[in-house]
Amino acid sequence: MTQHATRITTADHAVTVLSQTSAVTDWMIRYFGQWWNATSATAPFSGPLVTAEVDPAAVATYTRNVTDRPHQETTYANARLLHSRTGDHTITATQPDEHLAYRSEPDHLHIVGREPLPVCLAAARLAREVVRGQLLADGWSILHASAVVNPDGQTVLTLGGKGAGKTTTALLLARAGWRLLANDRVFVRPDSHGIRVLPWPSAAAIGLGLLDALDLYDPVRERTQRGECLHPTQHQDVTNALTTGRRKPLWNEKGKELKPQFFPDQLTEWLGLTLATEGRAAHILFPCITPATTPALTNNDRALTMDDFFNSTTEDRYPDVFGLLPTEQLTPEHTLDLLRRLPHHTLTLSHDEKDNMTFLAGLLVGRG
């Protein structure tokens, strides 16, 4: 059978994804190509490899290899994962509820599944983790922030906890002509010219209420009604809400907001946004959403801290089960110090997106 390959590269680091199923490698190009460089590749392949196949028999074999011996259990990408170590360098794992299994060896991660879609999702997650490990080993850190970039590459980073307004601020500026780099997390690293910023490729979660406030709800609903699909990790209740015309925020029983999930290319094709592949940190915002207010600067003394960075103890969605990250990661004190020296503001935003847009445009005049 024909073997297909996609080479994924950013900041001189790379991984190659191989599969006999072209849907897998096509998925890599769609998922990574808007923010990182992802292109079809031919042999010979150098560097780390991820192979991903639809192979029910291999799923059963790998699963037995895990469950028939002592193993550990964790949650990976919101699903139960069982894993065990064989020898010093081989890790076998299974996600029974997802019908996926894995075998990890140095520079080679093999993924098998019963159906193509779960294999595509797993391959994208783990290809990103391979590159993430290389970037961390090369001195990059992961910052919990949204980011937009002006034509000169100057980047505004927006920080804050859940609901603070990171995505709102990024989308407002993106609608005003900035290029969207990320809406949740970014890679950052100092160099002789400042602090480079790279995107973290992922599906972009944007709430129903925010889509409506930005006049983006109707185009998304029209496409959904025509049968076009957003990212498959989107909850079915969100698809139902778009189909029936619900515009208010949607919550699950645990109090988590359920949001439409966009492929990177859909941010451009559906929402009309322009994406960026990198930038240089130039300005930092700390917003707070207060519905009945006028957008304004505040006197809150908010500064960056180590808590604004992801590390091995705070990463809760993608624990390093497969040993893809460096065992010793550099602490980002120097990066933190440089970021603290950048111009920064704490501010309050309202639910009036036109007022917010006017305020942000005035605040960042000369930077857009």
C-alpha positions as CSV (number, residue, x, y, z in Angstrom):
1,M,0.0,0.0,0.0
2,T,1.1,3.6,-0.6
3,Q,2.6,5.3,2.4
4,H,1.7,9.0,2.8
5,A,3.8,11.5,4.7
6,T,3.4,15.0,6.1
7,R,6.4,17.0,7.4
8,I,5.5,19.5,10.2
9,T,8.1,22.2,10.9
10,T,8.4,25.3,13.1
11,A,11.4,27.2,14.4
12,D,13.8,24.6,12.8
13,H,12.2,21.7,14.6
14,A,10.1,19.0,12.9
15,V,8.2,15.8,13.0
16,T,7.1,13.5,10.1
17,V,3.7,11.8,10.2
18,L,3.4,8.6,8.1
19,S,0.2,6.7,7.3
20,Q,-1.2,4.4,4.7
21,T,-4.4,6.3,5.1
22,S,-4.2,9.6,3.3
23,A,-6.9,11.1,5.5
24,V,-4.4,11.1,8.4
25,T,-1.7,13.0,6.5
26,D,-4.2,15.4,4.9
27,W,-5.5,16.1,8.4
28,M,-2.0,17.1,9.5
29,I,-1.7,19.6,6.6
30,R,-5.1,21.1,7.5
31,Y,-4.5,21.2,11.3
32,F,-1.0,22.6,11.3
33,G,-0.6,24.3,7.9
34,Q,-2.2,27.6,8.9
35,W,0.2,28.2,11.9
36,W,3.2,25.9,11.4
37,N,4.7,24.7,8.1
38,A,3.0,21.4,7.1
39,T,3.7,19.9,3.6
40,S,3.7,16.5,1.9
41,A,7.0,14.7,2.2
42,T,8.9,11.9,0.5
43,A,11.5,9.5,1.8
44,P,14.1,9.5,3.2
45,F,12.7,10.9,6.5
46,S,14.9,12.3,9.2
47,G,14.2,13.0,12.8
48,P,11.2,11.9,14.9
49,L,8.4,9.9,13.3
50,V,4.8,9.4,14.1
51,T,3.1,6.6,12.3
52,A,-0.7,6.4,12.5
53,E,-2.8,3.6,11.1
54,V,-6.4,2.2,11.1
55,D,-5.6,-1.3,12.5
56,P,-8.2,-2.9,14.8
57,A,-6.0,-6.0,15.3
58,A,-3.1,-3.9,16.5
59,V,-5.4,-2.1,18.9
60,A,-6.4,-5.4,20.4
61,T,-2.8,-6.6,20.7
62,Y,-1.5,-3.4,22.3
63,T,-4.4,-3.3,24.7
64,R,-3.7,-6.8,25.9
65,N,0.0,-5.9,26.3
66,V,-1.1,-3.1,28.7
67,T,-4.0,-4.8,30.6
68,D,-2.2,-8.1,31.1
69,R,0.6,-6.6,33.1
70,P,0.8,-4.0,35.9
71,H,-0.1,-0.6,34.5
72,Q,-1.0,3.0,35.5
73,E,-4.1,5.0,34.6
74,T,-4.4,8.7,33.8
75,T,-6.5,11.1,31.8
76,Y,-5.1,12.2,28.5
77,A,-7.0,14.6,26.2
78,N,-10.1,14.2,28.4
79,A,-10.1,10.4,28.0
80,R,-9.0,7.5,30.2
81,L,-5.6,6.2,29.3
82,L,-3.9,3.0,30.6
83,H,-0.1,2.7,30.1
84,S,2.8,0.5,31.0
85,R,6.6,0.5,30.4
86,T,8.4,-2.4,28.8
87,G,12.2,-2.2,29.3
88,D,13.8,1.2,29.6
89,H,12.6,3.0,26.5
90,T,9.2,1.5,25.3
91,I,5.8,2.6,26.5
92,T,2.6,0.9,25.5
93,A,-0.8,2.6,26.1
94,T,-4.4,2.2,25.3
95,Q,-7.5,4.4,25.5
96,P,-10.3,1.7,25.6
97,D,-13.2,4.2,25.3
98,E,-11.6,5.8,22.2
99,H,-10.5,2.5,20.6
100,L,-7.0,3.8,20.3
101,A,-3.6,2.3,21.3
102,Y,0.0,3.5,21.2
103,R,3.5,2.3,21.3
104,S,6.3,4.8,22.0
105,E,10.0,4.2,21.4
106,P,12.8,6.7,21.0
107,D,12.1,8.9,18.0
108,H,9.1,6.8,16.9
109,L,5.5,6.9,18.2
110,H,3.0,4.4,16.6
111,I,-0.7,5.1,16.9
112,V,-3.4,2.6,15.9
113,G,-7.2,2.9,16.0
114,R,-10.4,1.2,14.8
115,E,-11.6,4.2,12.9
116,P,-9.9,7.0,10.9
117,L,-11.2,10.0,12.8
118,P,-9.9,9.1,16.2
119,V,-6.5,8.2,14.6
120,C,-6.4,11.7,12.9
121,L,-7.1,13.4,16.2
122,A,-4.6,11.4,18.2
123,A,-1.9,11.9,15.5
124,A,-2.4,15.6,15.5
125,R,-2.1,15.8,19.3
126,L,1.0,13.7,19.5
127,A,2.8,15.2,16.5
128,R,2.3,18.5,18.3
129,E,3.7,17.0,21.5
130,V,6.8,15.8,19.7
131,V,7.5,19.3,18.4
132,R,6.6,20.7,21.8
133,G,9.3,18.6,23.4
134,Q,11.9,19.8,20.9
135,L,10.9,23.5,21.5
136,L,11.0,23.1,25.3
137,A,14.5,21.5,25.0
138,D,15.6,24.4,22.9
139,G,14.6,27.0,25.5
140,W,11.0,27.8,24.6
141,S,8.3,28.1,27.2
142,I,4.5,28.0,27.0
143,L,2.6,31.0,28.1
144,H,-1.2,31.0,28.8
145,A,-2.1,33.9,26.6
146,S,-3.9,34.9,23.4
147,A,-1.9,36.8,20.8
148,V,-2.4,39.1,17.8
149,V,0.3,40.5,15.5
150,N,0.5,43.7,13.5
151,P,2.1,43.9,10.0
152,D,5.5,44.7,11.6
153,G,5.4,41.5,13.6
154,Q,4.8,43.4,16.9
155,T,2.6,41.1,19.1
156,V,0.1,41.9,21.8
157,L,-0.2,39.2,24.4
158,T,-3.4,39.0,26.5
159,L,-3.3,37.1,29.8
160,G,-5.7,36.2,32.4
161,G,-7.7,33.3,33.8
162,K,-10.8,31.6,32.3
163,G,-13.4,34.2,31.4
164,A,-11.0,37.2,31.8
165,G,-11.3,38.1,28.1
166,K,-8.3,36.7,26.4
167,T,-10.2,35.4,23.4
168,T,-12.5,38.4,23.3
169,T,-9.5,40.8,23.1
170,A,-7.8,38.7,20.5
171,L,-10.8,38.5,18.3
172,L,-11.7,42.2,18.6
173,L,-8.2,43.1,17.5
174,A,-8.2,40.4,14.7
175,R,-11.5,41.9,13.4
176,A,-9.7,45.3,13.5
177,G,-7.0,44.1,11.1
178,W,-4.4,42.4,13.4
179,R,-3.4,38.8,12.6
180,L,-4.5,36.2,15.0
181,L,-1.6,34.1,16.4
182,A,-3.3,32.2,19.2
183,N,-6.4,32.4,21.5
184,D,-5.2,30.3,24.5
185,R,-1.5,29.5,24.6
186,V,1.7,30.5,22.8
187,F,5.4,29.5,22.8
188,V,7.8,32.2,23.8
189,R,11.6,32.4,23.8
190,P,14.1,35.3,24.2
191,D,16.7,36.0,21.6
192,S,19.0,38.9,20.7
193,H,16.1,40.9,19.2
194,G,13.5,40.4,22.0
195,I,11.0,37.7,22.6
196,R,9.9,35.5,19.7
197,V,6.3,34.2,19.9
198,L,5.0,31.1,18.1
199,P,1.5,29.7,17.9
200,W,0.2,26.6,19.6
201,P,-1.8,24.9,16.8
202,S,-5.2,23.8,18.0
203,A,-8.9,24.0,17.4
204,A,-10.1,27.5,18.5
205,A,-13.0,27.6,21.0
206,I,-15.2,30.7,20.6
207,G,-18.4,31.0,22.7
208,L,-21.9,31.4,21.1
209,G,-22.4,34.7,22.9
210,L,-19.1,36.1,21.6
211,L,-19.8,35.0,18.1
212,D,-23.1,36.8,18.2
213,A,-21.6,40.0,19.7
214,L,-19.0,40.1,17.0
215,D,-21.7,39.6,14.2
216,L,-20.1,36.2,13.3
217,Y,-22.9,34.0,14.6
218,D,-25.1,34.1,11.4
219,P,-22.4,33.0,9.0
220,V,-21.4,30.1,11.2
221,R,-25.0,29.0,11.6
222,E,-25.6,29.2,7.9
223,R,-22.7,27.0,7.2
224,T,-23.7,24.5,9.9
225,Q,-27.2,24.4,8.5
226,R,-25.8,23.6,5.0
227,G,-24.1,20.5,6.6
228,E,-20.5,21.9,6.9
229,C,-18.8,20.6,10.0
230,L,-16.7,22.3,12.7
231,H,-14.0,20.4,14.6
232,P,-15.2,17.0,15.7
233,T,-14.3,17.7,19.4
234,Q,-17.2,20.1,19.4
235,H,-20.0,18.9,21.7
236,Q,-23.2,17.9,20.0
237,D,-25.2,20.3,22.1
238,V,-23.2,23.1,20.4
239,T,-24.1,21.8,16.9
240,N,-27.7,21.6,18.0
241,A,-27.6,25.2,19.3
242,L,-26.2,26.5,16.0
243,T,-28.8,24.5,14.1
244,T,-31.7,25.8,16.1
245,G,-30.4,29.4,16.4
246,R,-29.5,29.6,20.1
247,R,-27.2,32.5,20.7
248,K,-26.8,32.6,24.4
249,P,-23.8,30.9,26.1
250,L,-24.2,27.1,26.6
251,W,-23.0,25.3,29.7
252,N,-22.7,21.7,30.7
253,E,-23.6,20.2,34.1
254,K,-20.2,20.9,35.5
255,G,-20.5,24.6,34.8
256,K,-18.1,24.6,31.8
257,E,-19.1,26.6,28.8
258,L,-19.6,24.6,25.6
259,K,-18.2,26.4,22.6
260,P,-18.0,26.0,18.8
261,Q,-14.6,24.5,17.9
262,F,-13.0,25.8,14.7
263,F,-10.3,24.3,12.6
264,P,-7.5,26.8,12.0
265,D,-8.5,27.2,8.3
266,Q,-12.1,27.9,9.3
267,L,-11.0,31.0,11.3
268,T,-10.0,32.4,7.9
269,E,-12.7,30.9,5.6
270,W,-15.7,31.1,8.0
271,L,-14.8,34.1,10.2
272,G,-12.6,36.2,7.8
273,L,-9.7,36.4,10.1
274,T,-6.0,36.5,9.0
275,L,-3.6,34.2,10.9
276,A,0.0,34.8,11.8
277,T,2.8,32.2,12.0
278,E,5.0,34.1,14.5
279,G,5.7,37.5,16.1
280,R,7.7,39.4,18.7
281,A,6.2,40.3,22.0
282,A,5.6,44.1,22.2
283,H,2.7,44.8,24.6
284,I,0.8,42.9,27.3
285,L,-2.8,43.3,28.3
286,F,-4.6,42.0,31.4
287,P,-8.4,42.4,30.7
288,C,-11.4,41.8,32.9
289,I,-14.9,41.5,31.5
290,T,-17.4,43.6,33.5
291,P,-20.8,43.7,31.7
292,A,-22.3,47.0,32.9
293,T,-19.2,49.2,32.5
294,T,-17.4,51.5,30.2
295,P,-14.1,50.1,28.8
296,A,-11.2,51.7,30.6
297,L,-7.8,51.3,32.1
298,T,-7.7,50.2,35.8
299,N,-5.3,50.6,38.6
300,N,-5.0,46.9,39.3
301,D,-1.4,46.0,40.0
302,R,-1.4,42.8,37.8
303,A,2.0,41.5,36.7
304,L,3.2,38.4,35.0
305,T,4.2,35.5,37.3
306,M,5.4,32.0,36.9
307,D,1.8,30.9,37.2
308,D,1.2,32.3,33.7
309,F,3.4,29.6,32.2
310,F,2.5,26.0,31.7
311,N,4.8,23.4,33.1
312,S,4.9,19.7,33.9
313,T,2.8,20.1,37.1
314,T,0.2,22.5,35.7
315,E,-0.4,20.8,32.3
316,D,-3.6,18.9,32.9
317,R,-4.8,18.1,29.4
318,Y,-1.6,16.5,28.0
319,P,0.5,14.8,30.7
320,D,3.8,13.5,29.4
321,V,2.8,9.8,29.4
322,F,5.0,9.0,26.4
323,G,8.2,10.7,27.6
324,L,8.2,13.2,24.7
325,L,9.2,16.2,26.8
326,P,12.7,16.9,28.2
327,T,13.2,15.5,31.6
328,E,14.8,18.7,32.7
329,Q,13.1,21.9,31.5
330,L,14.6,25.3,31.8
331,T,12.6,27.5,34.1
332,P,11.5,30.7,32.3
333,E,12.8,33.3,34.8
334,H,14.7,35.2,32.1
335,T,11.7,35.1,29.8
336,L,9.5,36.3,32.7
337,D,11.9,39.2,33.5
338,L,11.9,40.4,29.8
339,L,8.1,40.1,29.5
340,R,7.7,42.2,32.7
341,R,9.7,45.0,31.0
342,L,7.2,45.3,28.1
343,P,4.5,48.0,28.2
344,H,1.5,46.5,29.9
345,H,-2.0,47.6,31.0
346,T,-4.8,46.2,33.1
347,L,-8.2,47.1,31.8
348,T,-11.9,46.4,32.0
349,L,-14.0,45.5,29.0
350,S,-17.8,45.6,28.7
351,H,-20.3,43.5,26.7
352,D,-20.5,46.2,24.2
353,E,-18.1,45.0,21.5
354,K,-18.2,48.3,19.5
355,D,-17.1,50.2,22.7
356,N,-14.5,47.6,23.4
357,M,-13.1,47.8,19.8
358,T,-12.9,51.6,20.0
359,F,-11.2,51.5,23.3
360,L,-8.6,48.9,22.3
361,A,-7.9,50.7,19.0
362,G,-7.2,53.9,20.9
363,L,-5.1,52.1,23.5
364,L,-2.9,50.4,20.9
365,V,-2.7,53.3,18.4
366,G,0.6,53.2,16.6
367,R,0.9,49.4,17.2
368,G,-1.6,48.2,14.8
